[in-house]
Amino acid sequence: MFVHNKRLQYTVRVATPNPGLANLLEQFSGPQGELAAACRYFTQAVSEDDPGRRDMLFDIATEELSHLEVICSIVAMLNKGAKGELAEGVEKQAELYRSLTGGGNDSHTTALLYGGGPALTNSAGVPWTAAYIDAIGEPTADLLRRLRDRGVKLAAASSAKQDELDVYLDIAQVSKLFDVVTSSDAEESKPAPDIFEAALKKLGTAPQNAIAIGDSPYDAQTAGGLGMCTIGLLSGCFTEEALRDAGCIAVYPGPSALFACLNESVLMAG
């Protein structure tokens, strides 16, 4: 499946070895690092039924592995010479220790003793764990979990009856991922603004600071009437043109595609 092109995706240049800086690089084995991201996308890809989305997720997972190689190269360059210094610096151990820890801590010393390469730990010395791969194969759940991890407050706003909505959320494995659920709170269904207004009130968030995600023109029209932006999904049998005409600022094929493009989406725009 893999063909290794030995030319890095991005050129790596390090002017001066700096083990203390290498110690602070989280992108290798931290919870949001490249290794966790690659495994996360692979997990999603193998459970995706749509061939196009599956190929896209496999492509992204493979690209994350190329990023991993870039980070490894940076760490190795920053650590250059440090292993020898550790082996020969018996009389200067205290000074060497301080130069290695720098602004971080002593977790990186282990990596240096084992060849100066990147260790499977984060900058605090915590070992990489499969718990970082927070994908369960259900794209909606994976998307919501990633947003929660980044501090985004989430609300489910639906016209369904509360007992029906609870069943749907359980089926999608997302019932515990929302900070707020609004259904019977609203007197009128969309396109009346009641449902979104109830969600915003519970979140304590102004409309201009919130973004709606929906799969119908009614979602976009309702959100737009309150001053909210809307991301559209093509999972509701409406065309992209219909969603954009209703006011959607971006349209994705479904939750998997939005998850794959999350870092470049308006959701991460600050």
ABEGO torsion letter per residue (X at the ends): XBBBBABBABBBBBABBBAAAAAABAAAABAABAAAAAAAAAAAAAABABAAAAAAAAAAAAAAAAAAAAAAAAAAAAABGAAAAAAAAAAAAAAAAAAAAEABBAAAAAAAAAGGBBBBBBAAGBBBBAAABABAGBAAAAAAAAAAAAGBBBBBBBABBAAAAAAAAAAAGAAAABABBBBAABABBOABAAAAAAAAAAAGBBAAABBBBBABAAAAAAAAAAGBBBBBBAAAGBBAAAAAAAGBABBBAEAAAAAAAAAABAAAAX
